[in-house]
Amino acid sequence: MADSTSPTPAVLLPQSEIDRINAELARRIAPVIDDDTVAAVLLTGGLWFGSDLTRALYREGRNVKFDAVWMSSYGDEKQSRGKITVRAPFQRPMEGKTVLLIDDVLDSGLSLAEAVRITKEAGAARVLTCVFARKPCEHERMEPDFVGWEAPARFLVGYGLDHQGGMRGLPDICALD
């Protein structure tokens, strides 16, 4: 049940559109990876997208390996703290592998850039990056290889995106501002 004191999230992207975007991303990614690829999700927010994307890749004929790295830059704030905390590293070896890093949203780019660095340090032969949403940014940042949705410069919740740990389970992507 929703907290009546919280602002009501405004739906920006319904679940049906999220499903369509995931299917399209999988069609674009499948030809450039193989079944030995490790799909590595950035936790915690990327878990929903990573789960859906790896299933969509399976439907496109790719049965990738799965791993995760647990990182955070927001904490309970609405903006990045400007530093990355790695809470848990990869569980499987990355040496010589193609790794597809999967994240929910590219905002400042700090988390994804740090994940790329960690993955290369772990010996990956090739690192590809995929984000569900890319928000506008005034400063230079890394560019992901695959982007699902050009998001507005708003505070997003739902589909893994949270506000102080809550609202991740909303099936749609919503604005909370």
GIDA-V881940 format. One record per pair of residues at least 24 apart in sequence whose C-alpha atoms are under 10 Angstrom apart, sorted by the first residue. I is the first residue (numbers start at 1). J is the second residue. If there is no record, write none. Layout:
BEGIN
i->I j->J
i->I j->J
END
This chain:
BEGIN
i->2 j->167
i->6 j->176
i->7 j->175
i->7 j->176
i->7 j->177
i->8 j->174
i->8 j->175
i->8 j->176
i->8 j->177
i->9 j->155
i->9 j->156
i->9 j->157
i->9 j->158
i->9 j->167
i->9 j->170
i->9 j->172
i->9 j->173
i->9 j->174
i->9 j->175
i->9 j->176
i->9 j->177
i->10 j->156
i->10 j->157
i->10 j->172
i->10 j->173
i->10 j->174
i->10 j->175
i->10 j->176
i->10 j->177
i->11 j->156
i->11 j->157
i->11 j->158
i->11 j->170
i->11 j->171
i->11 j->172
i->11 j->173
i->11 j->174
i->11 j->175
i->11 j->176
i->12 j->151
i->12 j->152
i->12 j->156
i->12 j->157
i->12 j->172
i->12 j->173
i->12 j->174
i->12 j->175
i->13 j->149
i->13 j->151
i->13 j->158
i->13 j->159
i->13 j->171
i->13 j->172
i->13 j->173
i->13 j->174
i->13 j->175
i->14 j->159
i->14 j->170
i->14 j->171
i->14 j->172
i->14 j->173
i->14 j->174
i->15 j->158
i->15 j->159
i->15 j->170
i->15 j->171
i->15 j->172
i->15 j->173
i->16 j->171
i->16 j->172
i->17 j->149
i->17 j->172
i->17 j->173
i->18 j->49
i->18 j->52
i->18 j->132
i->18 j->148
i->18 j->149
i->18 j->159
i->18 j->171
i->18 j->172
i->18 j->173
i->19 j->49
i->19 j->52
i->19 j->53
i->19 j->56
i->20 j->56
i->20 j->148
i->21 j->53
i->21 j->132
i->21 j->147
i->21 j->148
i->21 j->149
i->22 j->49
i->22 j->50
i->22 j->52
i->22 j->53
i->22 j->54
i->22 j->55
i->22 j->56
i->22 j->57
i->22 j->132
i->22 j->148
i->22 j->149
i->23 j->52
i->23 j->53
i->23 j->55
i->23 j->56
i->23 j->57
i->23 j->59
i->23 j->60
i->23 j->148
i->24 j->53
i->24 j->56
i->24 j->57
i->24 j->148
i->25 j->53
i->25 j->56
i->25 j->57
i->25 j->130
i->25 j->131
i->25 j->132
i->25 j->146
i->25 j->147
i->25 j->148
i->25 j->149
i->26 j->52
i->26 j->53
i->26 j->54
i->26 j->55
i->26 j->56
i->26 j->57
i->26 j->58
i->26 j->59
i->26 j->60
i->26 j->61
i->26 j->62
i->26 j->146
i->26 j->148
i->27 j->56
i->27 j->57
i->27 j->59
i->27 j->60
i->27 j->61
i->28 j->57
i->28 j->60
i->28 j->146
i->29 j->53
i->29 j->57
i->29 j->60
i->29 j->62
i->29 j->100
i->29 j->128
i->29 j->130
i->29 j->145
i->29 j->146
i->30 j->56
i->30 j->57
i->30 j->58
i->30 j->59
i->30 j->60
i->30 j->61
i->30 j->62
i->30 j->63
i->30 j->64
i->31 j->60
i->31 j->61
i->31 j->62
i->32 j->98
i->32 j->128
i->33 j->57
i->33 j->62
i->33 j->64
i->33 j->98
i->33 j->99
i->33 j->100
i->33 j->128
i->34 j->61
i->34 j->62
i->34 j->63
i->34 j->64
i->34 j->65
i->34 j->98
i->35 j->61
i->35 j->62
i->35 j->63
i->35 j->64
i->35 j->65
i->35 j->98
i->36 j->62
i->36 j->63
i->36 j->64
i->36 j->65
i->36 j->97
i->36 j->98
i->36 j->99
i->37 j->62
i->37 j->63
i->37 j->64
i->37 j->65
i->37 j->66
i->37 j->94
i->37 j->97
i->37 j->98
i->37 j->99
i->37 j->100
i->37 j->126
i->37 j->127
i->38 j->63
i->38 j->64
i->38 j->65
i->38 j->66
i->38 j->67
i->38 j->68
i->38 j->92
i->38 j->93
i->38 j->94
i->38 j->97
i->38 j->98
i->38 j->99
i->38 j->100
i->38 j->101
i->38 j->124
i->38 j->127
i->39 j->63
i->39 j->64
i->39 j->65
i->39 j->66
i->39 j->67
i->39 j->68
i->39 j->98
i->39 j->99
i->39 j->100
i->39 j->101
i->39 j->102
i->39 j->128
i->39 j->129
i->39 j->130
i->40 j->64
i->40 j->65
i->40 j->66
i->40 j->67
i->40 j->68
i->40 j->69
i->40 j->90
i->40 j->91
i->40 j->92
i->40 j->94
i->40 j->99
i->40 j->100
i->40 j->101
i->40 j->102
i->40 j->103
i->40 j->115
i->40 j->119
i->40 j->129
i->41 j->66
i->41 j->67
i->41 j->68
i->41 j->69
i->41 j->70
i->41 j->71
i->41 j->90
i->41 j->100
i->41 j->101
i->41 j->102
i->41 j->103
i->41 j->104
i->41 j->115
i->41 j->130
i->41 j->131
i->42 j->67
i->42 j->68
i->42 j->69
i->42 j->70
i->42 j->71
i->42 j->72
i->42 j->90
i->42 j->101
i->42 j->102
i->42 j->103
i->42 j->104
i->42 j->111
i->42 j->112
i->42 j->115
i->43 j->68
i->43 j->69
i->43 j->70
i->43 j->71
i->43 j->72
i->43 j->86
i->43 j->87
i->43 j->88
i->43 j->102
i->43 j->103
i->43 j->104
i->43 j->160
i->44 j->68
i->44 j->69
i->44 j->70
i->44 j->71
i->44 j->72
i->44 j->103
i->44 j->104
i->44 j->160
i->44 j->161
i->44 j->162
i->44 j->165
i->44 j->168
i->45 j->70
i->45 j->71
i->45 j->72
i->45 j->103
i->45 j->104
i->45 j->105
i->45 j->157
i->45 j->158
i->45 j->159
i->45 j->160
i->45 j->161
i->45 j->162
i->45 j->165
i->45 j->168
i->46 j->70
i->46 j->101
i->46 j->102
i->46 j->103
i->46 j->104
i->46 j->105
i->46 j->131
i->46 j->132
i->46 j->159
i->46 j->160
i->46 j->161
i->47 j->102
i->47 j->103
i->47 j->104
i->47 j->159
i->47 j->160
i->47 j->161
i->48 j->103
i->48 j->104
i->48 j->158
i->48 j->159
i->48 j->160
i->48 j->161
i->48 j->168
i->48 j->169
i->48 j->171
i->49 j->102
i->49 j->103
i->49 j->104
i->49 j->105
i->49 j->131
i->49 j->132
i->49 j->159
i->49 j->160
i->49 j->161
i->50 j->101
i->50 j->102
i->50 j->103
i->50 j->104
i->50 j->130
i->50 j->131
i->50 j->132
i->50 j->160
i->51 j->102
i->53 j->102
i->53 j->130
i->53 j->132
i->54 j->102
i->64 j->99
i->64 j->100
i->65 j->92
i->65 j->99
i->65 j->100
i->66 j->90
i->66 j->91
i->66 j->92
i->66 j->99
i->66 j->100
i->67 j->91
i->67 j->92
i->67 j->93
i->67 j->94
i->67 j->99
i->67 j->100
i->67 j->101
i->68 j->92
i->68 j->101
i->68 j->102
i->69 j->101
i->69 j->115
i->69 j->118
i->69 j->119
i->70 j->115
i->71 j->111
i->71 j->112
i->71 j->114
i->71 j->115
i->72 j->110
i->72 j->111
i->73 j->108
i->73 j->110
i->73 j->111
i->74 j->111
i->74 j->162
i->74 j->163
i->74 j->164
i->75 j->163
i->75 j->164
i->75 j->165
i->76 j->162
i->76 j->163
i->76 j->164
i->76 j->165
i->76 j->166
i->77 j->162
i->77 j->163
i->77 j->164
i->78 j->154
i->78 j->155
i->78 j->156
i->78 j->162
i->78 j->163
i->78 j->164
i->79 j->107
i->79 j->108
i->79 j->155
i->80 j->107
i->80 j->108
i->80 j->109
i->80 j->110
i->80 j->111
i->81 j->110
i->82 j->108
i->82 j->110
i->82 j->111
i->83 j->110
i->83 j->111
i->83 j->114
i->84 j->110
i->84 j->111
i->84 j->112
i->84 j->113
i->84 j->114
i->84 j->115
i->85 j->111
i->85 j->114
i->86 j->111
i->86 j->114
i->86 j->115
i->86 j->118
i->89 j->115
i->89 j->118
i->89 j->119
i->90 j->118
i->90 j->119
i->90 j->122
i->93 j->119
i->93 j->122
i->93 j->123
i->93 j->124
i->94 j->119
i->94 j->120
i->94 j->121
i->94 j->122
i->94 j->123
i->94 j->124
i->94 j->125
i->94 j->126
i->95 j->119
i->95 j->120
i->95 j->121
i->95 j->122
i->95 j->123
i->95 j->124
i->95 j->125
i->95 j->126
i->96 j->120
i->96 j->122
i->96 j->123
i->96 j->124
i->96 j->125
i->96 j->126
i->97 j->122
i->97 j->123
i->97 j->124
i->97 j->125
i->97 j->126
i->97 j->127
i->98 j->123
i->98 j->124
i->98 j->125
i->98 j->126
i->98 j->127
i->98 j->128
i->99 j->124
i->99 j->125
i->99 j->126
i->99 j->127
i->99 j->128
i->99 j->129
i->100 j->126
i->100 j->127
i->100 j->128
i->100 j->129
i->100 j->130
i->100 j->145
i->100 j->146
i->101 j->127
i->101 j->128
i->101 j->129
i->101 j->130
i->101 j->131
i->101 j->144
i->101 j->145
i->102 j->128
i->102 j->129
i->102 j->130
i->102 j->131
i->102 j->132
i->102 j->144
i->102 j->146
i->103 j->129
i->103 j->130
i->103 j->131
i->103 j->132
i->103 j->133
i->103 j->144
i->103 j->147
i->104 j->130
i->104 j->131
i->104 j->132
i->104 j->133
i->104 j->134
i->104 j->147
i->104 j->148
i->104 j->159
i->104 j->160
i->104 j->161
i->105 j->130
i->105 j->131
i->105 j->132
i->105 j->133
i->105 j->134
i->105 j->135
i->105 j->147
i->105 j->148
i->105 j->149
i->105 j->150
i->105 j->151
i->105 j->156
i->105 j->160
i->105 j->161
i->106 j->130
i->106 j->131
i->106 j->132
i->106 j->133
i->106 j->134
i->106 j->135
i->106 j->136
i->106 j->137
i->106 j->141
i->106 j->142
i->106 j->143
i->106 j->144
i->106 j->147
i->106 j->150
i->106 j->151
i->107 j->133
i->107 j->134
i->107 j->135
i->107 j->136
i->107 j->137
i->107 j->141
i->107 j->151
i->107 j->153
i->108 j->134
i->108 j->135
i->108 j->136
i->108 j->137
i->108 j->138
i->108 j->139
i->108 j->140
i->108 j->141
i->108 j->142
i->109 j->134
i->109 j->135
i->109 j->137
i->109 j->139
i->109 j->140
i->109 j->141
i->109 j->142
i->109 j->143
i->109 j->144
i->110 j->141
i->110 j->142
i->112 j->141
i->112 j->142
i->112 j->143
i->112 j->144
i->113 j->141
i->113 j->142
i->113 j->143
i->113 j->144
i->133 j->173
END
